[in-house]
Amino acid sequence: MPGRKALLLSCLSALVLLSTLREGTRASVGGRQAAEAREVPGVQQKIFMQESDASSFLQRRGRRSPKLHAENRQKLRADELRREYYEEQRNKFENLAEEQKDEQEERSWEAVEQWRQWHYDGLFPSYLYDRHHI
């Protein structure tokens, strides 16, 4: 039974594959529609523009270009302002973080100095961790 299912499945997949390949070759080689399109002389006129239409299109693009340049300048200016704003915000944050770090280091240093003064017993070196025990 499983052999029949496998055989049926492989036959169906081969049939589907062959039908798609046949349609693909028919489309690439060209069927009746492609031959008819080659024979009709108006097809080339539909695809390509007349020279006068093309030049007027390019002239209209030329007239619109200052507006496009102004829009691009405006976008570039907005991007520059956005970049400056975010750079300023980042600098503020970095300065704040550095100040907080410096304050923390100062508090830590003060605490260490207080500990050293408290534990100083008049001997040199004054720090317990610097003493060498023999």
Summary of the structure (lengths in Angstrom):
residues: 134
radius of gyration: 41.6
end to end distance: 91.1
largest distance: 113.2
contacts: 231
relative contact order: 0.03
helix: 85%
strand: 0%
